[in-house]
Structures are given as structure tokens and as C-alpha cells.
Amino acid sequence: MAQNARVKGVILDIENHPVTDVNISCSGNVSQSDAKGFFEIEVASNKKTVLVFTHISLKMMTLTVTLKPNETFVFNPVMSGSEEQMGEVFVSSRNKKRVQGITIINSETIRKIPGANAGIENILKTLPGVNSNNELSTQYAVRGGNYDENLVYVNEIEVYRPFLIRSGQQEGLSFTNTDLVQNIDFSAGGFSAKFGDKLSSVLDITYRKPTQFGAVLEASFLGGSFAVDAVSKNKKWSAVTGVRYRNNSLLVNSQDTQTNYTPTFADIQTNINYDISEKWQMSFLGNISQNKYLYRPLTRETKFGTIDQPMALAVYYEGQEKDQYDTYFGAFKTIYKVSQSFNLKLISSLFHTTEQEHFDILAQYRLGNVNPDGTTNPDDVDFTRGIGSQLNHARNDLDALIANIEIKGFKEWQNSELEFGLKYTRESIRDRIVEWEVIDSAGFSINPPIIVLPRNNQPDVPYTGPLLPYQDIRATNFNTINRFSGFTQWSNKGDLGSNQIWYTIGARFQSWQVSGAAVEGKNQAVFSPRAQFAIKPDWEKDMVFRVSGGLYYQPPFYRELRDAEGVVNPNVKAQQSVHFVLSNDYSFKMWDRPFKWVTELYYKSLTDVNTYSIDNVRIRYVADNNAKAYAQGLDFRLNGEFVPGTESWISFGYLKTEENYQNKGFIARPTDQRLKFAMLFQDYMPNIPSVKLYLNLVYNTGLPGGSPSYSDPYLYQNRLNDYRRVDVGFSKVFVDTNTKVAKANWLKNFKELSLGLEIFNLFNNQNAITNTWVRDVYSKNQYAIPNYMTSRVFNLKLNARL
């Protein structure tokens, strides 16, 4: 699926006059400058190409470039009366993103690195400052923020995820189809004003614009995918389309709970491009996704406790959970080139999701001490500490429609760039929540812990109080949110003495109002100034220093308006954060190969904080803005060619984030993951280079949590155990771009063909995502029973590229 790159610019003479009729040629392609001296020519990507500039009255000029696929290199030569040869140019856009503090992720790395939930998010979790303790989830936390604080763009279009998802194994597929991806940029903080109104991070993805036919196929025990590149004969139409299917049964069946589990996750996605003329292009991005989750738990057996007091929990289930999430997304984008330096874009999108979460599950449990002989059968215990049952019921339904229309502009002149945009969003949410839980312990119904009930003097005096569910949430919300937002930013490049400098100044605004059948919120508005400054000293060492920050706001989305009881508070304010990021980027050579060492120091001061709790991947907000918080940390990343021809990296991060609710004092936030270490490594066997090794290693210290949902975090602070996971993949490559295949060999039909073995959780670490709390009726204690994630799993994977 190789793509070409482009070189364009304006040709001048020594008196700065445009030069017309200059012939530009390279590898059979020919172009010519127009009356204004402008030219544009297509060149081959990922290989050295020589461009030759010739004119009837001026001397020949040559330029050697090596560009990435879909790269556009701007070159403004000055032709004189003497022949001149320019130096080599490599990947121009990377320099710009380097000074902006943006991490560039290679799309090939994403497709090769193993992971239980492979994709872009699988790679993000190996970066410093990015944390996740759930290999079944595509959600991630960045520098103390939660999952709702991350922006995701595809082709400059903001994408959304389902609302009702409560566990990682229900998520299915990420929106982003890695088979369609060309470029991936990621910023963990201090990003510029052109990106939207979130507090933590930006993931900016660009889909491929193909130039020739191609296809890619992947099949494994977890599902499969197929993608096709298509181009019309006149090159005006192009499209890339992908179909995916996934079944997580292989992973879920490795957990403690034995189930009849029938998940089906499938989607189809397409990106269609049409070049109306040289100045006007249009594109369409569409996605249809259907996630069906049918879950019938049977039994669960979990051992826990200490060596001195080993314990076991046996649970027997009845009932089922039946969830379905259907999403439909479509977006039109058109770009009009008013001039060579001025572009206008019009983007419109529509997102529709219909979701249901229906379950009735009865769990009957037995808690006891395991026999001293070390038996693994929880039914065979010396002493039973607790017997009880728990019935969970839900009939939750949601229908959401989100429409956007946006106009953006880009103007460049000399060393400056101006970007601006204006956007309108309308969110229509129809939500019904009916969810309750009844707990019975040793024959006695357990009353809710947060409601004051009459004194219970049983059995001497009959109990006359009400019988209430342990938890009961009932709400119906029909809400509409209208938003107006916009931004403007100016970037410039210059010199400070002998040093190079770059700076960007910009601001965003947003105004919104929440309305509904029973609520009418007030109109609110925020203004967010941001700035970046970078300097490259005139040193022998290739270093860039960068400082960035500003005032960041996150106006509330629907989930943030809804409190733990399901009631919408229309006047929830935008959370506010002051960011400060200081970084150093050092590029150097080691073992005659390129490496980069990046250090970032950051601090965030947050006010009007909307506190929340996390259960698996479901976030429940308090919705009262009655807290303040901070996040501070230090991130390191070393990446480069540890093995010639492959990219690998090592990451380390330190984070501390705390919140102060109602002036009670600072305590750890749910995302306070203190230490993080990760490694992504690629290698091959020297004597058999067609055998590849891919390693994905993550270590995170334990998160706060694991306490009962009703508990006061100021009275109960508990941390989960550390998260340790290693995924490894071995691949035998039969054909790739470096393989010579005879014409008579059937392998000549493939550009790439490989067969791989993946081992998830290589060392079979027991990682817990949450705790289940079980009562001991004798001691009145509650025991935390860890809910373990997946154990060691083997997977075979076939990759083919045409």
C-alpha cells in the first residue's frame, strides 16, 4: 500500500522575481512552474529521489529528498546563473512536530506489536504519562486525567465512544481502524489552541489517501480484518475501506468466572476522497459499528488471602446480561485552496448511538477458609465465614444524536502561519436508567448504607421499617446541549541570535447551554489562552527546549452532567486547569544509529473539579464542581534503533495527583498511578532475519480504589496491587519488500505475508481491575475479593498484504 509524497514551492531568481517555465523532473515525472513560479510534483516515498530543475536561461539545479508516504515538502529555490546542487532533505514535517512536543507513532509499529486489544491504544499505553490497568479496554488515562479527558480526531473530525459501557470486555472495537491509518500524532499535554476543549491529551489520526490498488488481510483466534485501497483511472477518486470482526471469548474464558459468553463486535469503515480540481477536494468518512454482548455467568472460584490464612470464594450464578451498542457515524469534509498559501475547510459530522444494557443476575456465594492441605476446591473448606446472595437488575436504554458543523482556515506567509476555526455542536440525549441491587446475607436483607432507617432490635422487637434495595437508581433524562466554539492561533519561526526559535500563541472559546423537559440550564462561556515556545540552541548537540501551557477548560459532556443517582445537573461548570510543561528533546547517534531522549516536566492546577469514581471503565461523577486538585510528574522516553532497521523505546513516568473535596483535605485521585515503566522492543534473529520478535512490557503501580462504591474515600483509602504484564509475539515473514521471489512462485502475488504466534500475559501475572466486596456475618467484616484480568493466552495470527 505504498504511497507517494509531494514537493511543491515557488521558484525565484536572484532578484526575487518568480521564474516561469522551469522544468522539474524526477523518476519519469515531469512538472513545470506557472506564471507565479509555483510548482508541484509527485515523488516516490521512502526512497532517495533526485529532482532536477532546468530553465532555458538559468543553470540547472538538483535536490535530493527522502520523504515519508503522503509527506508534502515545501521547497522554494532561488535559481541563478551558476549550477547548484542542494543537500539531501529527510522528512520535513517531523521537525515541525518535534518543536510542538508531538509524539509521532509509526503505523507499521501499531500493526506488529502484540496486545490483547491490539491497536493504537495498545501502543499509547507504552508511552510515559499514559496509564491503563485493563488490557480488555481501549480507554487510557493521561497524566492524572480520566478517560473522558482525551481528545480523539480522525482526519480532523472528533470521534466519540458509546456512553453505557461499564467494563472493558464490553467495549469491542476501538473506532480507529489501524488498517486504514497513515499518520498518528499524540500530545500528552500543553497542546495548542487548534485542538478542542479537553484537559489531558490529543490523539490526532490521519487516514490513508491511496494512490494505487492494495489490500491487507489479518486473521487470528480473536477475529479478523480486511481492508482495500481503490483508485480510479483518472486518479480523481480514491477510497480505503475496512471491515473488522472480533470475538474476545479466548481472553474472557481465561478469567476466574466460567461463562457462556457470546460476544460479536463488528464494524465497516470507509474514507472516500474526490479531487474536483487542483484547488478543491472533498472526502467522506463513514463508520457503522454493532457490538452485541451476551453474558451468562455460571460459576466463579477465586483464591485470595495470605499464606497464614488462605481463603476462597465460590459463586454460583443464574440469569444473564444482554447488551447491545449500535453506532453510526458520517462526516463530510471539503478543502478549497483559495491560493497556494490560503486554505479553507468545511467539516460536518453526525454521530448516532442506540444502546441498551439489560441484565438480571443472581449470584449466590460462599466464603470460607481453605483446607491446610492447599486444596484448590473452594467447596472444600474448613470453616464457612459467609453465605449470601446478590441480585442485580438493570434496564438502561440510551439514544444520542450529536451533530457538528465547522469551518476552518489556514494561511501561511514567509515564516508565519495563521489558523482559525468556528464550530457549532448540537447534542440530543434520551436516557432512561432503571438499576437496582438487592443483597441478602445469611437470610437477612441488607439495607442501604446511606439511608437512615429505624432502629433494628430484632428478634426482640419486630422490624417495621421499609425493605429497600441496597442500591436503587431510577431516572429519565431528555436533554439538548447547544455549543458554539472557536479558536485562532498564530505560529512563527525565527532566529534569536544564532539560535532557532518557534512560538505559537492562540486561544479558544466555548459557549453552551443545557436544556430539557424538566431542566433549563444557564448559558455558560469560557475563554482559553494557550502558548508554546521552543528554542534550538546553536550547539554541536541536537537539542530542542520547549515550554508550553495555558488555561484549559473542559465544558461538561452528558456523562459529566449526570450524578451518581442518574439525575442531570444542567449547571455543572467547566473544569478548569492551568497547564505548565517544560521539555527537552535530544537527538543523537549511538552505535551509528539514530536515537532520541525526551524529558518532560509538567504541573496542572485544577479548579471547579467534578469528582468521580471509576468502576472498571465506567465513570460516575458527583456533578457539583466542589473540589480542587493538582497533578505533577516527570516523564522520560528513549527511542531509537536498538536493533538496526527497527524502532523500539523505553518509557518511565512519575505521577502524583490529589484532590480536595469540600475542603476536607487532599487525598489521592482515582487515577493516581505513581510509577510507570514500559518497553516496546522489536528484534530479529541474526541468522534467520525473517523471524521477528515483538515485545510489549508494562509495569504500573497500584491505583487507588477497590473500596465499596458507597464508601467515603476520606475514611477508606485502599490501593490495588501493581499491574504487571508482558505480551510477546513471534513472526515468520515469508514475503516482504526486501524479499526476492521468483516469477513462478505463488508468493509473488503478495507484498507481505507472515504467520505469527502471540503470547498474552507471558508470565501469567494475576492483575486485578477491581474488588468484589463480600460480608462475613460472624465478624461483620467485608473482604475484598480481587476481580482478576486475563491470564496467559496463546493466539495465532496471519497477515497478508497485496
Secondary structure in CASP SS format (residue, H / E / C, confidence):
PFRMAT SS
TARGET T0000
AUTHOR 0000-0000-0000
METHOD secondary structure of the structure
MODEL  1
M C 1.00
A C 1.00
Q C 1.00
N C 1.00
A E 1.00
R E 1.00
V E 1.00
K E 1.00
G E 1.00
V E 1.00
I C 1.00
L E 1.00
D E 1.00
I C 1.00
E C 1.00
N C 1.00
H C 1.00
P E 1.00
V C 1.00
T C 1.00
D C 1.00
V C 1.00
N E 1.00
I E 1.00
S E 1.00
C E 1.00
S C 1.00
G C 1.00
N E 1.00
V E 1.00
S E 1.00
Q E 1.00
S C 1.00
D C 1.00
A C 1.00
K C 1.00
G C 1.00
F E 1.00
F E 1.00
E E 1.00
I E 1.00
E E 1.00
V E 1.00
A C 1.00
S C 1.00
N C 1.00
K C 1.00
K C 1.00
T E 1.00
V E 1.00
L E 1.00
V E 1.00
F E 1.00
T E 1.00
H C 1.00
I C 1.00
S C 1.00
L C 1.00
K C 1.00
M C 1.00
M E 1.00
T E 1.00
L E 1.00
T E 1.00
V E 1.00
T E 1.00
L C 1.00
K C 1.00
P C 1.00
N C 1.00
E C 1.00
T E 1.00
F E 1.00
V E 1.00
F C 1.00
N C 1.00
P C 1.00
V E 1.00
M E 1.00
S C 1.00
G C 1.00
S C 1.00
E C 1.00
E E 1.00
Q E 1.00
M E 1.00
G E 1.00
E E 1.00
V E 1.00
F E 1.00
V C 1.00
S H 1.00
S H 1.00
R H 1.00
N H 1.00
K H 1.00
K H 1.00
R H 1.00
V H 1.00
Q C 1.00
G C 1.00
I C 1.00
T E 1.00
I E 1.00
I E 1.00
N C 1.00
S H 1.00
E H 1.00
T H 1.00
I H 1.00
R H 1.00
K H 1.00
I C 1.00
P C 1.00
G C 1.00
A C 1.00
N C 1.00
A C 1.00
G C 1.00
I H 1.00
E H 1.00
N H 1.00
I H 1.00
L H 1.00
K C 1.00
T C 1.00
L C 1.00
P C 1.00
G C 1.00
V E 1.00
N E 1.00
S C 1.00
N C 1.00
N C 1.00
E C 1.00
L C 1.00
S C 1.00
T C 1.00
Q C 1.00
Y C 1.00
A E 1.00
V E 1.00
R C 1.00
G C 1.00
G C 1.00
N C 1.00
Y H 1.00
D H 1.00
E H 1.00
N E 1.00
L E 1.00
V E 1.00
Y E 1.00
V E 1.00
N C 1.00
E C 1.00
I E 1.00
E E 1.00
V C 1.00
Y C 1.00
R C 1.00
P C 1.00
F C 1.00
L C 1.00
I C 1.00
R C 1.00
S C 1.00
G H 1.00
Q H 1.00
Q H 1.00
E C 1.00
G C 1.00
L C 1.00
S C 1.00
F C 1.00
T C 1.00
N C 1.00
T H 1.00
D H 1.00
L H 1.00
V E 1.00
Q E 1.00
N E 1.00
I E 1.00
D E 1.00
F E 1.00
S E 1.00
A C 1.00
G C 1.00
G C 1.00
F C 1.00
S C 1.00
A C 1.00
K C 1.00
F C 1.00
G C 1.00
D C 1.00
K C 1.00
L C 1.00
S C 1.00
S E 1.00
V E 1.00
L E 1.00
D E 1.00
I E 1.00
T E 1.00
Y E 1.00
R C 1.00
K C 1.00
P C 1.00
T C 1.00
Q C 1.00
F C 1.00
G E 1.00
A E 1.00
V E 1.00
L E 1.00
E E 1.00
A E 1.00
S E 1.00
F C 1.00
L C 1.00
G E 1.00
G E 1.00
S E 1.00
F E 1.00
A E 1.00
V E 1.00
D E 1.00
A E 1.00
V E 1.00
S C 1.00
K C 1.00
N C 1.00
K C 1.00
K C 1.00
W E 1.00
S E 1.00
A E 1.00
V E 1.00
T E 1.00
G E 1.00
V E 1.00
R E 1.00
Y E 1.00
R E 1.00
N C 1.00
N C 1.00
S H 1.00
L H 1.00
L H 1.00
V H 1.00
N C 1.00
S C 1.00
Q C 1.00
D C 1.00
T E 1.00
Q E 1.00
T E 1.00
N E 1.00
Y E 1.00
T E 1.00
P E 1.00
T E 1.00
F E 1.00
A E 1.00
D E 1.00
I E 1.00
Q E 1.00
T E 1.00
N E 1.00
I E 1.00
N E 1.00
Y E 1.00
D E 1.00
I C 1.00
S C 1.00
E C 1.00
K C 1.00
W E 1.00
Q E 1.00
M E 1.00
S E 1.00
F E 1.00
L E 1.00
G E 1.00
N E 1.00
I E 1.00
S E 1.00
Q E 1.00
N E 1.00
K E 1.00
Y E 1.00
L E 1.00
Y E 1.00
R E 1.00
P E 1.00
L E 1.00
T E 1.00
R E 1.00
E E 1.00
T E 1.00
K E 1.00
F E 1.00
G E 1.00
T C 1.00
I C 1.00
D C 1.00
Q C 1.00
P E 1.00
M E 1.00
A E 1.00
L E 1.00
A E 1.00
V E 1.00
Y E 1.00
Y E 1.00
E E 1.00
G E 1.00
Q E 1.00
E E 1.00
K E 1.00
D E 1.00
Q E 1.00
Y E 1.00
D E 1.00
T E 1.00
Y E 1.00
F E 1.00
G E 1.00
A E 1.00
F E 1.00
K E 1.00
T E 1.00
I E 1.00
Y E 1.00
K E 1.00
V E 1.00
S E 1.00
Q C 1.00
S C 1.00
F E 1.00
N E 1.00
L E 1.00
K E 1.00
L E 1.00
I E 1.00
S E 1.00
S E 1.00
L E 1.00
F E 1.00
H E 1.00
T E 1.00
T E 1.00
E E 1.00
Q E 1.00
E E 1.00
H E 1.00
F E 1.00
D E 1.00
I E 1.00
L E 1.00
A E 1.00
Q E 1.00
Y E 1.00
R E 1.00
L E 1.00
G E 1.00
N E 1.00
V E 1.00
N C 1.00
P C 1.00
D C 1.00
G C 1.00
T C 1.00
T C 1.00
N C 1.00
P C 1.00
D C 1.00
D C 1.00
V E 1.00
D E 1.00
F E 1.00
T E 1.00
R E 1.00
G E 1.00
I E 1.00
G E 1.00
S E 1.00
Q E 1.00
L E 1.00
N E 1.00
H E 1.00
A E 1.00
R E 1.00
N E 1.00
D E 1.00
L E 1.00
D E 1.00
A E 1.00
L E 1.00
I E 1.00
A E 1.00
N E 1.00
I E 1.00
E E 1.00
I E 1.00
K E 1.00
G E 1.00
F E 1.00
K E 1.00
E E 1.00
W E 1.00
Q C 1.00
N C 1.00
S E 1.00
E E 1.00
L E 1.00
E E 1.00
F E 1.00
G E 1.00
L E 1.00
K E 1.00
Y E 1.00
T E 1.00
R E 1.00
E E 1.00
S E 1.00
I E 1.00
R E 1.00
D E 1.00
R E 1.00
I E 1.00
V E 1.00
E E 1.00
W E 1.00
E E 1.00
V E 1.00
I E 1.00
D E 1.00
S E 1.00
A C 1.00
G C 1.00
F E 1.00
S E 1.00
I C 1.00
N C 1.00
P C 1.00
P C 1.00
I C 1.00
I C 1.00
V C 1.00
L C 1.00
P C 1.00
R C 1.00
N C 1.00
N C 1.00
Q C 1.00
P C 1.00
D C 1.00
V C 1.00
P C 1.00
Y C 1.00
T C 1.00
G C 1.00
P C 1.00
L C 1.00
L C 1.00
P C 1.00
Y C 1.00
Q E 1.00
D E 1.00
I E 1.00
R E 1.00
A E 1.00
T E 1.00
N E 1.00
F E 1.00
N E 1.00
T E 1.00
I E 1.00
N E 1.00
R E 1.00
F E 1.00
S E 1.00
G E 1.00
F E 1.00
T E 1.00
Q E 1.00
W E 1.00
S E 1.00
N E 1.00
K E 1.00
G E 1.00
D E 1.00
L E 1.00
G C 1.00
S C 1.00
N E 1.00
Q E 1.00
I E 1.00
W E 1.00
Y E 1.00
T E 1.00
I E 1.00
G E 1.00
A E 1.00
R E 1.00
F E 1.00
Q E 1.00
S E 1.00
W E 1.00
Q E 1.00
V E 1.00
S E 1.00
G E 1.00
A C 1.00
A C 1.00
V C 1.00
E E 1.00
G C 1.00
K C 1.00
N C 1.00
Q E 1.00
A E 1.00
V E 1.00
F E 1.00
S E 1.00
P E 1.00
R E 1.00
A E 1.00
Q E 1.00
F E 1.00
A E 1.00
I E 1.00
K E 1.00
P C 1.00
D C 1.00
W C 1.00
E C 1.00
K C 1.00
D E 1.00
M E 1.00
V E 1.00
F E 1.00
R E 1.00
V E 1.00
S E 1.00
G E 1.00
G E 1.00
L E 1.00
Y E 1.00
Y E 1.00
Q E 1.00
P C 1.00
P C 1.00
F C 1.00
Y H 1.00
R H 1.00
E H 1.00
L H 1.00
R E 1.00
D C 1.00
A C 1.00
E C 1.00
G C 1.00
V C 1.00
V E 1.00
N C 1.00
P C 1.00
N C 1.00
V C 1.00
K C 1.00
A C 1.00
Q E 1.00
Q E 1.00
S E 1.00
V E 1.00
H E 1.00
F E 1.00
V E 1.00
L E 1.00
S E 1.00
N E 1.00
D E 1.00
Y E 1.00
S E 1.00
F E 1.00
K E 1.00
M E 1.00
W C 1.00
D C 1.00
R E 1.00
P E 1.00
F E 1.00
K E 1.00
W E 1.00
V E 1.00
T E 1.00
E E 1.00
L E 1.00
Y E 1.00
Y E 1.00
K E 1.00
S E 1.00
L E 1.00
T E 1.00
D C 1.00
V C 1.00
N C 1.00
T C 1.00
Y E 1.00
S E 1.00
I E 1.00
D E 1.00
N C 1.00
V C 1.00
R E 1.00
I E 1.00
R E 1.00
Y E 1.00
V C 1.00
A C 1.00
D C 1.00
N C 1.00
N C 1.00
A E 1.00
K E 1.00
A E 1.00
Y E 1.00
A E 1.00
Q E 1.00
G E 1.00
L E 1.00
D E 1.00
F E 1.00
R E 1.00
L E 1.00
N E 1.00
G E 1.00
E C 1.00
F C 1.00
V C 1.00
P C 1.00
G C 1.00
T C 1.00
E C 1.00
S E 1.00
W E 1.00
I E 1.00
S E 1.00
F E 1.00
G E 1.00
Y E 1.00
L E 1.00
K E 1.00
T E 1.00
E E 1.00
E E 1.00
N E 1.00
Y E 1.00
Q C 1.00
N C 1.00
K C 1.00
G C 1.00
F E 1.00
I E 1.00
A E 1.00
R C 1.00
P C 1.00
T C 1.00
D C 1.00
Q C 1.00
R C 1.00
L E 1.00
K E 1.00
F E 1.00
A E 1.00
M E 1.00
L E 1.00
F E 1.00
Q E 1.00
D E 1.00
Y E 1.00
M C 1.00
P C 1.00
N C 1.00
I C 1.00
P C 1.00
S C 1.00
V E 1.00
K E 1.00
L E 1.00
Y E 1.00
L E 1.00
N E 1.00
L E 1.00
V E 1.00
Y E 1.00
N E 1.00
T C 1.00
G C 1.00
L C 1.00
P E 1.00
G C 1.00
G C 1.00
S C 1.00
P C 1.00
S C 1.00
Y C 1.00
S C 1.00
D C 1.00
P C 1.00
Y C 1.00
L C 1.00
Y C 1.00
Q C 1.00
N C 1.00
R E 1.00
L C 1.00
N C 1.00
D C 1.00
Y E 1.00
R E 1.00
R E 1.00
V E 1.00
D E 1.00
V E 1.00
G E 1.00
F E 1.00
S E 1.00
K E 1.00
V E 1.00
F E 1.00
V E 1.00
D C 1.00
T C 1.00
N C 1.00
T C 1.00
K C 1.00
V C 1.00
A C 1.00
K C 1.00
A C 1.00
N C 1.00
W H 1.00
L H 1.00
K H 1.00
N H 1.00
F C 1.00
K C 1.00
E E 1.00
L E 1.00
S E 1.00
L E 1.00
G E 1.00
L E 1.00
E E 1.00
I E 1.00
F E 1.00
N C 1.00
L C 1.00
F C 1.00
N C 1.00
N C 1.00
Q C 1.00
N C 1.00
A E 1.00
I E 1.00
T E 1.00
N E 1.00
T E 1.00
W E 1.00
V E 1.00
R E 1.00
D C 1.00
V C 1.00
Y C 1.00
S C 1.00
K C 1.00
N C 1.00
Q E 1.00
Y E 1.00
A E 1.00
I E 1.00
P E 1.00
N E 1.00
Y E 1.00
M C 1.00
T C 1.00
S C 1.00
R C 1.00
V E 1.00
F E 1.00
N E 1.00
L E 1.00
K E 1.00
L E 1.00
N E 1.00
A E 1.00
R E 1.00
L C 1.00
END
